[in-house]
Amino acid sequence: MSKSDAEMHIEVMNRFIELANTIKDEEVGTHVISAALMSASAVYATYVAAGNEGGLHPSGVEKVVDAYRQQLEQVQAAKQAQVEQSQQQ
């Protein structure tokens, strides 16, 4: 049985987090790791949208920013739900 996109999303996300933690264990600051992950994601998002030869027009930048915003809002909502659930226990 093949994995759903959601299952693959979680697995790939966890691989990036594991890599970030490995780099952190090499005594690289978390602020550097976070900025590097964001830069890598921006480079890859540009590649996905425009290929190797192009760049994003302002409207494309806004679409990527909106996608990042949506992901960040989902993560924060999930974290808040975890906090609320742990407070109820």
N, C-alpha and C positions, 0 to 999 in steps of 0.2 A: 504494500500500500504506500502510495507516495504521500509526502508531507504537504500540508497546506501552505500557502504563502505566509499565513500567520505563524505557523510552527517554524518555518524556515527563518522568518523575521526574528523571532525570539532566539533561535540558535545562533544566527549570525551576530545579533546584538551582543549576546553573551560572549562570543568569541572576541569581539572588539573590547569588551570590558576586561576579559582575561588578559588580552595583550596589554591593555593600559595598565593593569595591575602588575604585570611582569615588568613593564618599563618603570613603574613606580618603585618596584623593588630594586631597580638599578640606580635608585636615588635621584631620579629625575622628578622635579617638582610637579605636583598635580596640576598646577596652573599652566605649566608648559605642555603637559600631556593633553589637557582639555583643549587648549588653543590649537595644538597640532591635530587633534581629532577633528575639530571644527574646520580647520583649513583643508584637511584631507577630504572631508565630506563635501566642502564647497567645491573643491577641484573635481571630485567625482560627480557631483550633481551637475556641474557645468558640462562635463563630458557626456553624461546621460542625455542632457537636453540638447547639446549643440555639437557633439562629436569632438574629435581631436583638433579640428581645424577652426572651430568657431568659439564664440563667446556669447554670453547672454545679453540681450537687449534689456533695457530697464524693466519692461513688463515681465521678462523671464526671471530677472532678479527678484521681482516682487512675488512671483509664483513660488520660487525657492524659499524666500523669507516666510511666506505664508505656510509652506509645508513644515519648515522648522518650528514655527510658532505652534502649529497644530500638534506636532510631536511633543514639544515641551509642555503644552497644556495637558496632554494626555498623561504624561509622566507625572506631572504635579498632582493631577486629580487622583491617580493611582496611589501616590505616596500619601496624600491626605486621607484617602480611604483606609490605608494601612494603619495610619496613626489613630484614626477614629475607631477602627476595629480593635486595636490593641488596648485602647482606653476603656472599651466596653468589657473587656475580659478581666 
